Amino acid sequence: MAGRKPEQPGPSDSRSQATVLELHKAAIWLGLAAALALLVLLIEPLLLVVAALVLAAMLDGGTRLLGRILPIGRGWRLLITCLGVVAFLGWTVYFAGSQIAGQFEALRTVVETQLTRVFDWATARGLVPKTNGGQAVANELMGSFDRLTSWVGSALGAVSSIAMIIVLGLFIAAEPRLYERGFAWLLPIERRADFYATSERMGYTMRRLMFGRLIGMAVEGFGTGIALSLAGVPMAALLGLLTGLLAFLPNIGSIISGILIILVGFSAGVDTGIWAIIIYVVVQVIDGNIIVPWVARKSVDLAPALILGAQLLFGTLFGIVGLALADPIVAMIKVFLEERAKRPAE
């Protein structure tokens, strides 16, 4: 209409650069909040995916290792690796399954009895405050063992979760480049070269880390079991198996296995207990001075305090699964940060 001044953009007008900028900022903050909410809600399936990636790295490492001696296709080498794992598990269950299964309850009884004696002795000498007795303290400490066994029972019953980890791990190990290219497709073209370099370094580190972890588990498990058997320590096979499995958890695993070995050893006498301490120390010295440094040089140098802190944090937040995956997750984060630091400043 005549005499009316030209209209100016208002706060809600998309032509206002200030409005567009503020909307972009709001969208970014809302997106971050939604991503954090999804992370909290989906943490369990995400941990299953991480576990599948760890399994895939182990299978891929075995497949690559076979490629050095067998000039056959990757699919056949992966099949041989999987059959080897199944054969080893079948051999373990067939030859030692019944014996080890019968020792689990005996182990719990022995450990509880020994803890009771230790706390009664400490209470009598005023080293710890008087309570309802060593039995009550032992029962409280063994409650964690009961929670662990109940978790294992529920995990074994959750066939779908275990099957999902195995299936995802097999698919990723069969065609890792396919999924790598698919993820890179989501990134801008100029970012893909950096992504491929970081992905290659992460895969290399994970394979080396898991290979060293398996070597450490085998050395600690078989070495401890054989040495304890020769020393006359009861339940040597079960203690060797637990030591090997717990070796997957650096720091915390060795402490738990050491306590079990020493308690069971002293249940058979002072001499046997001393031998149990010597065997545990020797195995840990070999692992700490030969295997662990070799793995660190071949994969990624992780400070023990960093790993222990990550285990405590992940174990508190996500339970036993987070505790088991803390080491690989921290290693991958460190590799990502190192690769990011190599890029020129933007």
C-alpha positions in Angstrom: 0.0 0.0 0.0 1.1 3.6 -0.6 3.1 5.2 2.1 4.0 1.9 3.9 7.7 1.3 4.5 9.4 -1.8 3.0 9.1 -4.9 5.2 12.3 -6.0 7.1 13.1 -9.6 7.9 11.9 -10.7 11.3 13.4 -13.0 13.9 11.7 -16.0 12.3 12.5 -15.1 8.7 14.9 -17.6 7.1 16.5 -14.8 5.2 18.0 -13.4 8.4 21.6 -14.7 8.7 21.5 -14.3 12.5 18.4 -16.5 12.6 19.9 -19.2 10.4 23.1 -19.2 12.5 21.2 -19.5 15.7 19.1 -22.4 14.2 22.2 -24.1 13.2 23.7 -23.8 16.7 20.4 -25.1 18.2 20.4 -28.0 15.8 24.0 -29.0 16.7 23.2 -28.9 20.5 20.0 -30.9 20.0 21.9 -33.4 17.9 24.5 -33.9 20.6 21.9 -34.3 23.2 20.1 -36.9 21.1 23.3 -38.7 20.4 24.2 -38.9 24.1 20.7 -40.2 24.9 20.9 -42.8 22.2 24.4 -43.8 23.5 22.9 -44.4 27.0 20.0 -46.3 25.7 22.0 -48.4 23.2 25.1 -49.0 25.3 24.4 -52.8 25.7 24.1 -53.5 21.9 27.0 -51.2 21.3 29.2 -53.3 23.6 28.1 -56.4 21.8 29.2 -54.7 18.5 32.6 -53.9 20.1 32.9 -57.5 21.3 32.2 -58.7 17.8 34.9 -56.4 16.5 37.3 -57.9 19.0 36.4 -61.4 17.9 36.7 -60.4 14.2 40.2 -59.0 14.9 41.2 -62.3 16.5 39.8 -64.3 13.6 41.3 -61.9 11.0 44.7 -62.3 12.8 44.6 -66.0 12.5 43.5 -65.8 8.9 46.4 -63.5 8.0 48.9 -65.7 9.9 47.8 -68.8 7.9 48.2 -66.8 4.8 52.0 -66.8 5.4 52.2 -70.5 5.1 49.1 -71.6 3.1 48.7 -70.1 -0.4 44.9 -70.5 -0.5 41.9 -68.1 -0.6 41.0 -66.0 2.4 37.7 -67.8 2.9 39.4 -71.2 3.3 41.9 -69.8 5.7 39.1 -68.2 7.8 37.3 -71.6 7.8 40.4 -73.4 9.0 40.8 -70.8 11.8 37.2 -71.2 12.9 37.5 -75.0 12.8 40.7 -74.8 14.9 38.9 -72.7 17.5 35.9 -75.1 17.6 38.3 -78.1 17.8 40.2 -76.6 20.8 37.0 -75.8 22.7 35.7 -79.3 22.0 38.9 -80.8 23.2 38.8 -78.8 26.4 35.2 -79.8 27.1 35.8 -83.4 26.3 39.0 -84.0 28.2 38.7 -81.6 31.1 35.1 -80.5 31.2 33.7 -83.1 33.7 36.7 -82.8 36.0 36.7 -79.0 36.0 32.9 -78.8 36.5 33.1 -80.9 39.6 35.8 -78.7 41.1 33.9 -75.4 40.9 31.8 -76.0 44.1 34.9 -77.4 45.9 36.8 -74.2 44.9 34.1 -72.0 46.4 34.1 -74.0 49.7 37.9 -73.9 50.0 38.2 -70.2 49.2 35.4 -69.3 51.7 37.0 -71.5 54.4 40.4 -69.9 53.9 39.0 -66.4 53.9 37.3 -67.2 57.2 40.6 -68.4 58.7 42.5 -65.3 57.5 39.9 -62.8 58.9 39.6 -64.7 62.2 43.4 -64.6 62.6 43.5 -60.9 61.8 40.7 -60.2 64.1 42.3 -62.1 67.0 45.4 -59.9 66.6 43.5 -56.6 66.3 44.5 -56.0 62.7 40.9 -55.6 61.7 37.9 -54.5 63.8 35.8 -57.2 65.4 32.7 -58.1 63.4 30.3 -61.0 63.5 33.2 -63.3 62.7 35.4 -64.2 59.8 32.5 -66.3 58.3 30.4 -63.2 57.9 33.3 -61.3 56.2 34.0 -64.2 54.0 30.4 -64.5 53.0 30.3 -60.8 52.1 33.5 -61.1 50.0 32.3 -64.2 48.3 29.1 -62.4 47.4 30.9 -61.0 44.4 31.8 -64.5 43.3 28.1 -65.5 43.6 27.2 -62.4 41.5 29.8 -63.4 38.9 28.6 -66.9 38.7 25.0 -65.8 38.4 26.0 -63.4 35.6 27.8 -66.2 33.8 24.7 -68.3 34.1 22.5 -65.6 32.7 25.0 -64.9 29.9 25.2 -68.5 28.9 21.4 -68.5 28.8 21.4 -65.5 26.6 22.1 -67.5 23.5 20.9 -64.7 21.2 23.5 -62.3 22.4 26.4 -64.7 22.1 25.1 -65.9 18.7 25.0 -62.2 17.6 28.6 -61.6 18.6 29.7 -64.7 16.8 27.7 -64.0 13.6 28.8 -60.3 13.5 32.4 -61.3 14.1 32.4 -63.9 11.3 30.8 -61.5 8.8 33.3 -58.7 9.6 36.2 -61.1 9.5 35.1 -62.6 6.2 34.9 -59.2 4.4 36.5 -56.4 6.5 37.1 -54.2 3.5 33.4 -54.2 2.6 32.3 -52.7 5.9 35.3 -50.3 5.9 34.3 -48.9 2.5 30.7 -48.7 3.6 31.6 -46.6 6.6 33.9 -44.4 4.6 31.1 -43.7 2.1 29.4 -41.8 4.8 32.3 -39.4 5.1 33.3 -36.6 2.7 35.8 -37.6 0.0 38.6 -35.5 1.4 38.3 -37.3 4.7 38.4 -40.8 3.4 42.2 -41.1 3.1 42.6 -40.2 6.7 39.9 -42.7 7.7 41.5 -45.5 5.8 44.8 -44.8 7.4 43.3 -44.7 10.9 41.2 -47.8 10.3 44.3 -49.7 9.0 46.3 -48.7 12.1 43.4 -49.7 14.4 43.1 -53.1 12.8 46.8 -53.7 13.0 46.9 -52.7 16.7 43.8 -54.8 17.6 45.2 -57.9 15.9 48.6 -57.5 17.7 46.9 -56.7 21.0 44.6 -59.8 20.8 47.4 -62.1 19.6 49.6 -61.0 22.5 46.7 -61.5 24.9 46.0 -65.0 23.6 49.7 -65.9 24.0 49.7 -64.5 27.6 46.5 -66.5 28.4 48.0 -69.7 27.0 51.3 -69.2 28.9 49.7 -68.3 32.2 46.9 -71.0 31.9 49.0 -74.0 30.8 52.1 -73.0 32.8 50.1 -72.4 36.0 48.1 -75.6 35.7 51.1 -77.8 35.0 53.2 -76.2 37.7 50.5 -76.4 40.3 49.8 -80.0 39.4 53.5 -80.9 39.9 53.5 -79.1 43.2 50.5 -81.0 44.4 48.2 -78.0 44.7 44.5 -79.2 44.7 42.3 -78.3 41.7 45.3 -77.5 39.5 43.4 -77.9 36.3 40.6 -75.5 37.4 43.1 -73.0 38.7 45.0 -73.1 35.5 41.8 -72.6 33.5 40.7 -69.6 35.6 44.2 -68.1 35.5 44.2 -68.3 31.7 40.7 -66.8 31.4 41.5 -64.1 33.9 44.7 -63.2 32.0 42.4 -61.5 29.4 41.9 -58.8 32.1 45.3 -57.2 32.7 46.1 -56.2 36.3 42.8 -57.2 37.9 42.8 -60.7 36.4 46.2 -61.5 37.8 45.3 -60.3 41.3 42.2 -62.4 41.4 43.9 -65.5 40.1 46.8 -65.0 42.5 44.5 -64.8 45.5 42.7 -68.0 44.4 46.0 -69.9 43.9 47.4 -68.9 47.2 44.2 -69.6 49.2 43.9 -73.1 47.6 47.6 -73.8 48.0 47.6 -73.1 51.8 44.5 -75.3 52.2 46.7 -78.2 51.4 49.5 -77.2 53.8 52.1 -74.5 54.4 54.6 -76.1 52.1 52.1 -76.4 49.3 51.0 -72.8 49.9 54.6 -71.6 49.6 55.0 -73.5 46.3 51.8 -71.9 45.1 53.2 -68.4 45.9 56.5 -69.2 44.1 54.6 -70.5 41.0 52.4 -67.5 40.8 55.3 -65.1 41.2 57.4 -66.9 38.5 54.5 -67.0 36.0 53.7 -63.3 36.6 57.4 -62.3 36.2 57.6 -64.2 32.9 54.3 -62.5 31.7 55.3 -59.1 33.0 58.9 -59.0 31.8 58.6 -60.9 28.5 55.1 -61.2 27.1 53.6 -57.8 28.2 56.6 -55.7 26.9 56.7 -57.6 23.7 52.9 -57.0 23.2 53.4 -53.3 24.0 56.2 -53.0 21.4 54.2 -54.8 18.8 50.8 -53.1 19.4 50.4 -50.0 21.5 52.1 -48.8 24.7 49.4 -48.6 27.3 50.3 -47.4 30.8 49.2 -49.9 33.5 47.6 -47.2 35.6 45.6 -46.1 32.5 44.3 -49.6 31.9 43.5 -50.2 35.6 41.6 -46.9 35.8 39.7 -47.8 32.6 38.8 -51.2 33.9 37.4 -49.8 37.2 35.4 -47.2 35.2 34.0 -49.5 32.6 33.5 -52.3 35.1 31.4 -50.0 37.3 29.4 -48.5 34.4 28.9 -51.6 32.2 29.6 -54.6 34.4 31.8 -57.6 33.5 31.5 -57.0 29.8 32.8 -53.4 30.1 35.6 -54.7 32.3 36.6 -57.2 29.6 36.5 -54.7 26.8 38.2 -51.8 28.6 41.6 -52.7 27.3 40.7 -52.9 23.5 38.5 -49.7 23.8 41.3 -47.7 25.4 43.8 -48.9 22.8 41.5 -47.9 19.9 40.9 -44.5 21.4 44.7 -43.9 21.8 45.3 -45.0 18.2 42.6 -42.6 17.0 44.0 -39.7 19.0 47.6 -40.4 17.7 46.4 -40.5 14.1 44.4 -37.3 14.6 47.4 -35.5 16.1 49.4 -36.4 12.9 47.1 -34.4 10.7 47.9 -30.7 10.0 45.9 -28.2 12.0 42.7 -27.1 10.3 
